């Protein structure tokens, strides 16, 4: 297993998710708050990061209904 560098937006997303699941807008808002508004996530960036985290086993995908 190789160790990859985690970028700040991904770290902020994981930090926001630490207290439980949130919808996309809440994740974007919390990432901005945590970074002092330095990081302004775009929707595409958020969902690409969530897909990557899921692929790497760091966040489970939500089961489809």
C-alpha positions as CSV (number, residue, x, y, z in Angstrom):
1,X,0.0,0.0,0.0
2,X,1.4,3.3,-1.0
3,X,1.0,6.5,1.0
4,X,-0.5,9.4,-0.9
5,X,-0.5,13.0,0.1
6,X,-3.9,14.3,1.0
7,X,-4.8,17.7,-0.3
8,X,-6.4,20.3,1.9
9,X,-9.9,20.2,0.3
10,X,-10.0,16.4,0.8
11,X,-8.9,16.8,4.4
12,X,-11.6,19.4,5.0
13,X,-14.3,17.1,3.5
14,X,-13.2,14.3,5.8
15,X,-13.2,16.6,8.8
16,X,-16.7,17.8,7.9
17,X,-17.8,14.2,7.6
18,X,-16.3,13.2,11.0
19,X,-19.6,14.1,12.8
20,X,-21.7,12.2,10.4
21,X,-23.3,12.3,6.9
22,X,-24.1,15.6,5.4
23,X,-25.6,16.8,2.1
24,X,-23.4,18.5,-0.5
25,X,-24.2,22.1,0.4
26,X,-23.5,21.5,4.1
27,X,-20.1,19.9,3.2
28,X,-19.2,22.9,1.0
29,X,-20.3,25.4,3.7
30,X,-18.4,23.5,6.5
31,X,-15.2,23.2,4.4
32,X,-15.3,27.0,3.8
33,X,-15.9,27.6,7.5
34,X,-13.1,25.3,8.6
35,X,-10.7,26.9,6.2
36,X,-11.6,30.5,7.2
37,X,-13.2,30.9,3.7
38,X,-9.8,30.1,2.0
39,X,-11.2,27.0,0.4
40,X,-14.4,27.3,-1.7
41,X,-15.3,23.9,-3.0
42,X,-17.1,23.5,-6.2
43,X,-19.8,20.8,-6.6
44,X,-17.7,18.9,-9.1
45,X,-14.6,19.0,-6.8
46,X,-16.7,17.8,-3.9
47,X,-18.2,14.8,-5.6
48,X,-14.9,13.8,-7.3
49,X,-13.2,13.9,-3.9
50,X,-16.0,11.8,-2.3
51,X,-15.7,9.2,-5.2
52,X,-11.9,9.1,-4.7
53,X,-12.3,8.7,-0.9
54,X,-14.8,5.9,-1.4
55,X,-12.5,4.2,-4.0
56,X,-9.6,4.4,-1.4
57,X,-11.8,2.9,1.3
58,X,-11.8,6.1,3.4
59,X,-15.5,6.8,3.1
60,X,-18.3,4.3,2.4
61,X,-20.6,4.9,-0.5
62,X,-24.2,5.3,0.4
63,X,-26.3,2.4,-0.6
64,X,-28.7,3.1,-3.4
65,X,-32.4,2.7,-2.7
